[in-house]
Structures are given as C-alpha cells and as structure tokens.
Amino acid sequence: MANLQDSLKFPQKARLGAIFCYTAAILLAALALSPPAASQEVSAALLPPAAAALEPVTTVRVPQYTTLPEVSSHRFWDRENSILFATSAAFSAADFVVTKDNLHNGGQELNPVTRMFTGSTTALAMNFAGETAGVVGLSYFFHKTGHHKLERAVSLLNIGASGAAVTFDLAHR
C-alpha cells in the first residue's frame, strides 16, 4: 500500500514541475514579444564583432522630448480635502473610543502597531492622532508632487480602514 501511494505522489510532483516549466517558458516568451521589448534597438557596440561588421550603424535616433500638458492644480485645503480630513479624523476618533472601550473590557488589539500603545490611554490617543496627522502629511506630499488622485486616495483608504476597524470592534464586543 505504501508503494502505491509513493508511486502516485511522484507523477504529481513531475506534473507540477512540468506545469511550472511550461508556465515559465510562456511567460518569458510573452515578455520577449511584448511591445516594449520589441521596440528596443540593439547597439552595434553590444553585438559581437562579427555581427557588428555585417551591419553598420547608419542612423542615429535623437530622442524627441515633448512637454506634458499642465495638470490642473487646486488648493490643498479645498472643500473636498477638508471634508475628507474631517471624516478621517472622525473615524479615527471613533476607532480610538471603541478600541479603548474594548481594551478596558478585556479585549485585545489586533493591529500590531497600535498594540504597542495600548498600555495607557494617552499613548493610544497619541497613536490615533498621529495616524490622522500622517494622513494629512502624506496627502500634502502627494499634493506637492502633483499626484492629486493619490492625495485624495490616502484619506479614502484611511476612512475605509478606520470604518472597518470600528465595525469589527462593535461586532465583537
């Protein structure tokens, strides 16, 4: 019986190896034939000496630079950002209150970063205040670098994470 089981396991491992081998070959072929790879020109200096002698380089391609259209800018503290930051702060405050209440009733913090600050109420409050300040700071960084969609996405992501944490904590009281 043991020999039968061993003989059944070996082809399965061989099949997985073959699948991996064919998958890797298909992936490499797809990458080699992709438009960015096909558009690469090979310099004569990189070719072996025999191949360089067969095909002289006669054209030189000069890169053409174009100016990108100006991105529409907005003030950082516009109406949408103010609403997003206020909502983010409200959800962080709600997360703080529910987390503190659960910790006092014998629960435990699941977030490993926040768990470091559960020793005192002040440290826990500073953690959630720092989270809100970090959201505003990261949004400002994205605003200054012209990534306006990411600027808004940071607040939305924090609102979603804090909302999920509050919902989970309230459901597991």
C-alpha contacts under 8 A as a table, 3 or more apart, distances in Angstrom:
res1	aa1	res2	aa2	distance
1	M	4	L	5.17
1	M	5	Q	6.43
2	A	5	Q	5.16
2	A	6	D	6.19
3	N	6	D	5.05
3	N	7	S	6.05
4	L	7	S	5.14
4	L	8	L	6.24
5	Q	8	L	5.11
5	Q	9	K	6.31
6	D	9	K	5.18
6	D	10	F	6.49
7	S	10	F	5.52
7	S	11	P	7.22
8	L	11	P	6.10
8	L	12	Q	6.89
9	K	12	Q	5.25
9	K	13	K	6.47
10	F	13	K	5.25
10	F	14	A	6.24
11	P	14	A	4.83
11	P	15	R	5.94
12	Q	15	R	5.05
12	Q	16	L	6.27
13	K	16	L	5.11
13	K	17	G	6.23
14	A	17	G	5.05
14	A	18	A	6.16
15	R	18	A	5.03
15	R	19	I	6.04
16	L	19	I	5.02
16	L	20	F	6.08
17	G	20	F	5.08
17	G	21	C	6.05
18	A	21	C	4.96
18	A	22	Y	6.11
19	I	22	Y	5.25
19	I	23	T	5.94
20	F	23	T	5.02
20	F	24	A	6.01
21	C	24	A	5.22
21	C	25	A	6.22
22	Y	25	A	5.01
22	Y	26	I	6.10
23	T	26	I	5.17
23	T	27	L	6.07
24	A	27	L	5.07
24	A	28	L	6.10
25	A	28	L	5.19
25	A	29	A	6.12
26	I	29	A	5.07
26	I	30	A	6.06
27	L	30	A	5.09
27	L	31	L	6.17
28	L	31	L	5.10
28	L	32	A	6.05
29	A	32	A	5.04
29	A	33	L	6.11
30	A	33	L	5.23
30	A	34	S	5.98
31	L	34	S	5.18
31	L	37	A	7.05
32	A	37	A	5.74
32	A	38	A	7.13
33	L	37	A	6.35
33	L	38	A	5.99
34	S	37	A	5.45
34	S	38	A	6.12
35	P	38	A	5.02
35	P	39	S	6.01
36	P	39	S	5.28
36	P	40	Q	6.76
37	A	40	Q	5.60
42	V	46	L	6.97
42	V	47	L	7.58
43	S	46	L	5.47
43	S	47	L	6.92
44	A	47	L	5.24
44	A	52	A	5.37
44	A	55	E	7.97
44	A	56	P	7.49
44	A	57	V	6.71
45	A	48	P	7.90
45	A	52	A	7.31
47	L	51	A	6.04
47	L	52	A	5.75
48	P	51	A	5.48
48	P	52	A	6.20
49	P	52	A	5.07
49	P	53	A	6.25
50	A	53	A	5.27
50	A	54	L	6.56
51	A	54	L	5.20
51	A	55	E	6.60
52	A	55	E	5.55
52	A	56	P	6.46
53	A	56	P	6.35
57	V	60	V	7.82
71	V	146	G	7.58
73	S	146	G	7.95
74	H	78	D	7.21
75	R	78	D	5.43
76	F	81	N	6.94
76	F	140	Y	7.09
76	F	143	H	6.85
77	W	80	E	7.99
77	W	81	N	5.85
77	W	82	S	5.88
78	D	81	N	5.54
78	D	82	S	6.14
79	R	82	S	5.17
79	R	83	I	6.25
80	E	83	I	5.23
80	E	84	L	6.16
81	N	84	L	4.95
81	N	85	F	5.97
81	N	152	R	7.03
82	S	85	F	5.23
82	S	86	A	6.07
83	I	86	A	5.17
83	I	87	T	6.07
84	L	87	T	5.14
84	L	88	S	6.03
84	L	152	R	7.67
84	L	155	S	5.99
84	L	156	L	7.17
85	F	88	S	4.96
85	F	89	A	6.07
85	F	132	T	7.95
85	F	136	V	6.98
85	F	155	S	6.53
86	A	89	A	5.10
86	A	90	A	6.12
87	T	90	A	5.02
87	T	91	F	6.18
87	T	159	I	6.97
88	S	91	F	5.25
88	S	92	S	6.12
88	S	132	T	6.89
88	S	155	S	6.29
88	S	156	L	7.74
88	S	158	N	6.40
88	S	159	I	5.05
88	S	162	S	7.91
89	A	92	S	5.03
89	A	93	A	6.08
89	A	132	T	5.85
90	A	93	A	5.08
90	A	94	A	6.17
91	F	94	A	4.95
91	F	95	D	6.02
91	F	159	I	6.28
91	F	162	S	5.64
91	F	163	G	6.20
91	F	166	V	7.91
92	S	95	D	4.93
92	S	96	F	6.13
92	S	128	F	6.02
92	S	129	A	7.73
92	S	131	E	7.78
92	S	132	T	6.98
92	S	159	I	7.86
92	S	162	S	5.91
93	A	96	F	4.98
93	A	97	V	6.27
93	A	128	F	7.12
94	A	97	V	5.16
94	A	98	V	6.16
94	A	166	V	6.81
95	D	98	V	5.30
95	D	99	T	5.86
95	D	162	S	6.10
95	D	163	G	7.63
95	D	165	A	6.57
95	D	166	V	5.22
96	F	99	T	5.17
96	F	100	K	5.96
96	F	124	L	7.27
96	F	125	A	6.66
96	F	128	F	6.50
97	V	100	K	5.22
97	V	101	D	6.13
98	V	101	D	5.08
98	V	102	N	6.12
98	V	166	V	6.56
98	V	169	D	6.57
98	V	170	L	7.19
99	T	102	N	5.13
99	T	103	L	6.10
99	T	109	E	7.26
99	T	166	V	7.93
99	T	169	D	6.98
100	K	103	L	5.13
100	K	104	H	6.24
100	K	121	T	7.24
100	K	124	L	7.86
101	D	104	H	5.24
101	D	105	N	6.36
102	N	105	N	5.10
102	N	106	G	6.51
102	N	107	G	5.05
102	N	108	Q	7.21
102	N	169	D	7.35
102	N	173	R	6.88
103	L	106	G	5.36
103	L	107	G	4.73
103	L	108	Q	5.72
103	L	109	E	7.19
103	L	118	T	7.85
104	H	107	G	7.13
109	E	112	P	7.47
109	E	114	T	7.08
109	E	115	R	5.47
109	E	118	T	7.65
110	L	115	R	7.00
111	N	114	T	5.38
111	N	115	R	5.93
112	P	115	R	4.94
112	P	116	M	6.85
113	V	116	M	5.77
113	V	117	F	7.67
114	T	117	F	5.45
114	T	118	T	6.78
114	T	124	L	7.30
114	T	127	N	6.86
115	R	118	T	5.33
116	M	119	G	7.36
117	F	120	S	6.78
117	F	123	A	5.24
117	F	124	L	5.10
117	F	127	N	6.87
118	T	121	T	7.02
118	T	123	A	6.95
118	T	124	L	5.66
119	G	123	A	7.19
119	G	124	L	7.70
120	S	123	A	5.37
120	S	124	L	6.31
121	T	124	L	5.05
121	T	125	A	6.09
122	T	125	A	5.09
122	T	126	M	6.13
123	A	126	M	5.02
123	A	127	N	6.17
124	L	127	N	5.04
124	L	128	F	6.54
125	A	128	F	5.31
125	A	129	A	6.12
126	M	129	A	4.96
126	M	130	G	5.86
127	N	130	G	5.10
127	N	131	E	6.17
128	F	131	E	4.90
128	F	132	T	6.36
129	A	132	T	5.16
129	A	133	A	6.21
130	G	133	A	4.94
130	G	134	G	5.90
131	E	134	G	5.03
131	E	135	V	6.31
132	T	135	V	5.13
132	T	136	V	6.47
133	A	136	V	5.16
133	A	137	G	6.07
134	G	137	G	4.96
134	G	138	L	5.96
135	V	138	L	5.29
135	V	139	S	6.05
135	V	154	V	6.40
135	V	155	S	6.24
135	V	158	N	7.38
136	V	139	S	5.09
136	V	140	Y	6.12
136	V	155	S	7.77
137	G	140	Y	5.05
137	G	141	F	6.26
138	L	141	F	5.00
138	L	142	F	6.30
138	L	151	E	7.42
138	L	154	V	7.32
139	S	142	F	5.15
139	S	143	H	6.08
139	S	150	L	7.39
139	S	151	E	4.37
139	S	152	R	6.90
139	S	154	V	6.29
139	S	155	S	7.45
140	Y	143	H	4.86
140	Y	144	K	6.14
140	Y	151	E	6.95
141	F	144	K	5.24
141	F	145	T	6.30
141	F	151	E	7.82
142	F	145	T	5.14
142	F	146	G	6.18
142	F	147	H	4.95
142	F	148	H	6.42
142	F	150	L	6.35
142	F	151	E	5.08
143	H	146	G	5.24
143	H	147	H	5.73
143	H	148	H	5.48
143	H	151	E	5.74
144	K	147	H	7.63
147	H	150	L	5.47
147	H	151	E	6.19
148	H	151	E	4.81
148	H	152	R	6.55
149	K	152	R	5.40
149	K	153	A	6.14
150	L	153	A	4.71
150	L	154	V	6.15
151	E	154	V	5.79
151	E	155	S	7.43
152	R	155	S	5.62
152	R	156	L	6.47
153	A	156	L	4.94
153	A	157	L	5.93
154	V	157	L	5.20
154	V	158	N	6.29
155	S	158	N	5.15
155	S	159	I	6.11
156	L	159	I	5.07
156	L	160	G	6.18
157	L	160	G	5.13
157	L	161	A	6.17
158	N	161	A	5.06
158	N	162	S	5.98
159	I	162	S	5.28
159	I	163	G	5.88
160	G	163	G	5.05
160	G	164	A	6.04
161	A	164	A	5.14
161	A	165	A	6.17
162	S	165	A	4.99
162	S	166	V	6.14
163	G	166	V	5.16
163	G	167	T	6.11
164	A	167	T	5.08
164	A	168	F	6.04
165	A	168	F	5.11
165	A	169	D	6.05
166	V	169	D	5.13
166	V	170	L	6.06
167	T	170	L	5.22
167	T	171	A	6.09
168	F	171	A	5.11
168	F	172	H	6.18
169	D	172	H	5.25
169	D	173	R	6.38
170	L	173	R	5.69
